[in-house]
Amino acid sequence: MSRMSLGRRMAGATAAMLLAVAGAGAARATSEATGAGASDATAAWDQVQSIRGAAERLGRLHRARGAKAAYELIENCYKTHSLASAYGEGFEACIAQDYLETRTLVQVYSRMPPETLEKLGVPSPQSLAESMGQRVAAAFGQYNKTQAYADNVKKLVDQHGLPVFLAIVFPEAMRELRDREAKEKKQPQ
């Protein structure tokens, strides 16, 4: 098995683990939350637009100042918005940004040998996924959001936030992907 195919398989497995950890963590937090019925009310804001905006802000910061600055933004976002008495658009943007940054770094770091990660002083993909899962679980749990609500937010981030974020952080790769997709559409089947 080539190093590249092993890296791709690890990236896929790590991404699956990231999603499972986030989902399981949110389920655990909501099941432990106090109060009988968990809140599943529809958001009072345009979630798609909010997620796109959060992805754009994070992408521009990551591109300009790197992952460390992005995580500082996310940490400060959680600190600020977790003080609110109700779940809101700003807090959901924190969750979306955390998921986007962590998902991307898990993909990148899972393609690197553990020795390289250690040498660079960066966390393993597994520890990134686990810590993000804990943060997201605590975030949804704080406001008694259900697993269904968390799953919907994740779906919206994947569909609407991820393309915006990746286009800003990795514009060359996104252009190549779009060009490849366009060529495949033009080829007769």
TORSEMI-490575 format. One record per atom (N, C-alpha, C, CB): x, y, z; residue in one letter. Coordinates in steps of 0.2 Angstrom, whole numbers, plus 5000, padded with zeros to 4 digits. Glycine has a CB too. Layout:
! residues N
XYZA/...
***
This chain:
! residues 189
500449945000M/500050005000M/500450065000M/499550005006M/500350114995S/500750174995S/500650215001S/500650204989S/501150265002R/501050315008R/500450355007R/501650355008R/500350375000M/499750414999M/499150385000M/499850444991M/499050324998S/498350284999S/498250275006S/498350224995S/498850265010L/498750255017L/498550315020L/499450225020L/498850375018G/498650435020G/497850455019G/499050495017G/497650435013R/496950455011R/496450405016R/496850435004R/496650345017R/496250305021R/496250325028R/496550235021R/496850355031M/496850375037M/496450445038M/497550395039M/496450485033A/496050545033A/495350535033A/496250585026A/495150485029G/494450465029G/494150435035G/494250415023G/494650395038A/494450365045A/494450415050A/494950305047A/494950465050T/494950515055T/494350565054T/495550555054T/494150575048A/493550625047A/492950585050A/493450635040A/492850525049A/492250485051A/492250485059A/492250415048A/492850475062M/492950475069M/492750545071M/493650465071M/492950605068L/492850665070L/492050685070L/493150725066L/491750655065L/490950665065L/490650625070L/490750645058L/490850565071A/490550525076A/490650555083A/490850455076A/491250575085V/491450605091V/490950665093V/492150625092V/490950705088A/490550765088A/489750745090A/490550815082A/489550705086G/488850685087G/488750645093G/488650635081G/489150605095A/489050565101A/489150615107A/489650515102A/489650665107G/489750715112G/489150755113G/490350755111G/488850775107A/488150815108A/487650775111A/487950845101A/487550715109A/487050675112A/487150665119A/487050605108A/487750645121R/487950645128R/487750705132R/488650625129R/487950765129A/487850825133A/487050835134A/488150885129A/486650825128T/485950845129T/485650795133T/485650845122T/485850725133S/485550685138S/485650695145S/485750605136S/486250725146E/486450745153E/486150815155E/487150745154E/485950855151A/485650915152A/485050915157A/485550955146A/485050965161T/484450965166T/483850995162T/484651015172T/483250975165G/482650995162G/482350935158G/482751055158G/481750935158A/481350885155A/481450885147A/480650875157A/481150935144G/481150935137G/481750975134G/480550955134G/482150945130A/482650985127A/482351035122A/483250945123A/482651095121S/482451145116S/482651125109S/482751215118S/482151125105D/482251115098D/481951165093D/482051045096D/481851225096A/481451275093A/481851295086A/481351335097A/481551315081T/481851335075T/482151405076T/481251345069T/482751405073A/483151465074A/482751525072A/483851465070A/482851585075A/482551645073A/482951685068A/482451685080A/483451655066W/483951695061W/484051645055W/484651705064W/484251675050D/484451635044D/485051595045D/484551685038D/484951535047Q/485551495049Q/486051485043Q/485351425051Q/485851475037V/486251465031V/486651535030V/485851455025V/486351585030Q/486751655030Q/487251665035Q/486251715029Q/487051645041S/487451655047S/488051605047S/487051635054S/487951545045I/488551495044I/488951515039I/488251425043I/488751545033R/489151565028R/489651625030R/488751585021R/489251665034G/489651725036G/490251705041G/489151775040G/490051655046A/490551635050A/491051595047A/490151585055A/490951555042A/491451525038A/491951575034A/491151475033A/491651625032E/492051675028E/492451715033E/491551725024E/492251735039R/492651765043R/493251725046R/492251795050R/493051665047L/493551615050L/494051595044L/493251545052L/493851585038G/494251575032G/494751635031G/493851565026G/494551695031R/494951745030R/495551755036R/494551815030R/495351745042L/495751745047L/496251685047L/495451745054L/496051625045H/496551575045H/497051585039H/496051505043H/496751605034R/497251625028R/497751675030R/496751645022R/497551725033A/497951785035A/498451765040A/497551845036A/498251735046R/498551725052R/498651655054R/498251765057R/498351605051G/498451535053G/498051505058G/499151525055G/498151435059A/497651405063A/497651425070A/497851325063A/498251445073K/498251465080K/497851525081K/498951485082K/497851575076A/497451635077A/496651615076A/497551685072A/496551565072A/495851545071A/495551515078A/495851495065A/495951475081Y/495751445087Y/495751495093Y/496251385089Y/496151545093E/496051595098E/495351635097E/496651645097E/495151645090L/494551675089L/493951635091L/494451685081L/494051565090I/493551515092I/493451515100I/493651445090I/494051515103E/494051515111E/493651575113E/494751505113E/493851635111N/493551695113N/492851695111N/493951755110N/492651675106C/491951675104C/491551635109C/491851635097C/491751575110Y/491451535115Y/491351565122Y/491751465116Y/491951595124K/491951635131K/491451685131K/492651665132K/491351725125T/490951785125T/490151755125T/491051825119T/490051715120H/489351695118H/489051645123H/489351665111H/489451615127S/489251565132S/488951595138S/489751515134S/489051665138L/488751705144L/488051725143L/489151765145L/487751715137A/487051725135A/486551685139A/486951725128A/486051705141S/485551665144S/485151615139S/485051715148S/485151635133A/484851595128A/485351575122A/484251625125A/485251525119Y/485551505113Y/485451555107Y/485451425111Y/485951575104G/485851625099G/486351615093G/485951695102G/486251655088E/486551655082E/487351665083E/486351715077E/487551705087G/488351715089G/488651645091G/488451765093G/488251615096F/488451555099F/488551495094F/488051535105F/488051495089E/488051445084E/488551455079E/487351445080E/488751515078A/489351535074A/489951505077A/489351615073A/490051515083C/490651485087C/490651405085C/490551495094C/490151375086I/490151305085I/490351285078I/489451275087I/490051325073A/490151315066A/490851325065A/489751355062A/491151375067Q/491851395066Q/492351335069Q/492051455069Q/492151315075D/492551265078D/492551195074D/492251245085D/491951175072Y/491851125068Y/492251125061Y/491151105066Y/492251185058L/492551195051L/493351195052L/492351265049L/493651225057E/494351235058E/494551165060E/494551285064E/494251125065T/494451065067T/494451015062T/494051045073T/493851015058R/493750965053R/494350975048R/493150975049R/494551035046T/495051045041T/495751025043T/495051115039T/495851035050L/496551015052L/496550945053L/496651055059L/496050915055V/496050835056V/496250805049V/495350815058V/495950835044Q/496050805037Q/496850815035Q/495650845032Q/497050875037V/497750895035V/498250855039V/497850965036V/498150855046Y/498550815050Y/498550745049Y/498450835057Y/498050715047S/497950645047S/498350615041S/497250625046S/498550665037R/499050645031R/499750645033R/498850685025R/499950665039M/500650675041M/500750615045M/500750745044M/501450595045P/501650545050P/501650575057P/502350515048P/501450535062P/501450555069P/502150585071P/501350495073P/502650565068E/503350595070E/503350665068E/503950555067E/503050685062T/503050745060T/502650795064T/502850745052T/502050765066L/501650805070L/501950825077L/500950775071L/502250775079E/502650785086E/503250835085E/502950715088E/503550825080K/504150875078K/503850945077K/504550855072K/503250955074L/502951025073L/502651045080L/502551015068L/502551005084G/502251025091G/501451035090G/502551085093G/501150995085V/500451005084V/500050945087V/500251015077V/499450945089P/499050885092P/498950835086P/498450915095P/498850775089S/498650725084S/497950735081S/498650655087S/497750705076P/497050715073P/496550695078P/496950675067P/496750635082Q/496250605087Q/496150655092Q/496550545089Q/496650685095S/496550735101S/496150795098S/497250755104S/496350815092L/495950875090L/495150855089L/496150895082L/495050805087A/494350775086A/493950775093A/494250715082A/494350745097E/494050735104E/493950795108E/494550685108E/494450845107S/494350905111S/493750945108S/494950945111S/493750945101M/493150975098M/492450945100M/493250975090M/492450885100G/491850845102G/491650865109G/491950775102G/492150875113Q/491950895120Q/491650965120Q/492550895125Q/492051015116R/491751085116R/491051085113R/492251125112R/490951055108V/490351055104V/489751025109V/490351025098V/489950965112A/489450935117A/489250985122A/489750875119A/489751015125A/489651065130A/489251125128A/490251095134A/489351145122A/488951205119A/488251185118A/489351225112A/488151135115F/487451115114F/487051095120F/487351055109F/487451065125G/487151045131G/486951105135G/487650995134G/487351155135Q/487251215139Q/486551245138Q/487751265138Q/486351235132Y/485651265130Y/485151205129Y/485751315124Y/485251145131N/484851095130N/484651075123N/484251105134N/485051085118K/484951065111K/484950995110K/485451105107K/484550965107T/484450895105T/484950875100T/483750875103T/485050805100Q/485550775095Q/485250795088Q/485550705095Q/484550795087A/484350815080A/484450885078A/483550805080A/484450935083Y/484651005082Y/485351005080Y/484451045088Y/485850975084A/486550975082A/486650945076A/486950935088A/486350885074D/486450855067D/486250905062D/486050795067D/485750945063N/485550985057N/486051045057N/484851015059N/486251065062V/486851125062V/487451095058V/487051145069V/487651035060K/488251005056K/488050995049K/488350935059K/487450975047K/487250965040K/487351035036K/486550935039K/487051085040L/487051155037L/487751175036L/486651205041L/488251165041V/488951185040V/489251145035V/489251175047V/489151085034D/489451045029D/489251065022D/489250975029D/488551085021Q/488351105015Q/488451175013Q/487551095015Q/488451225018H/488551295016H/489151325019H/487951325019H/489351305024G/489951335027G/490651305024G/489951325034G/490651245024L/491251215022L/491551235015L/491251135021L/491051235010P/491351265003P/491651335004P/490751264998P/491251375007V/491551445008V/492251445012V/491051485012V/492251415017F/492851405021F/493451385017F/492851365027F/493351325013L/493851295009L/494051335003L/493651225007L/493551375000A/493751414995A/494251474997A/493151444991A/494151495003I/494551555005I/495251525008I/494251585011I/495251465011V/495851445014V/496351405009V/495751395020V/495951365004F/496351334999F/496051344992F/496251255001F/496151404990P/495851424984P/496051384978P/495951504982P/496751374978E/497051334972E/496751264972E/497751334973E/496651234977A/496351164977A/495651164975A/496451134984A/495251214977M/494551224975M/494551234968M/494251274979M/494951274965R/494951284958R/495051224954R/495451344956R/495551184956E/495751124953E/495151074953E/496351084956E/494851064959L/494251024960L/493651044955L/494051024967L/493551114955R/492951134951R/493151124943R/492851204952R/493851134941D/494051114934D/493951044933D/494751134933D/494150994938R/494050924937R/493350904936R/494350884942R/492950934940E/492150924940E/491850944933E/491850954946E/492051004931A/491851024924A/492050984919A/492151094923A/492650954919K/492950914914K/492550844914K/493650894914K/492350824920E/492050754920E/491250764918E/491950734928E/490950824919K/490350834916K/490250834909K/490050904919K/490850864906K/490850874898K/490950804895K/491450924896K/491350754898Q/491450694895Q/490850654894Q/491950654899Q/490750624888P/490150584887P/490150514891P/490050564879P/489550494894Q/489550434898Q/489350374894Q/489050444904Q/
***
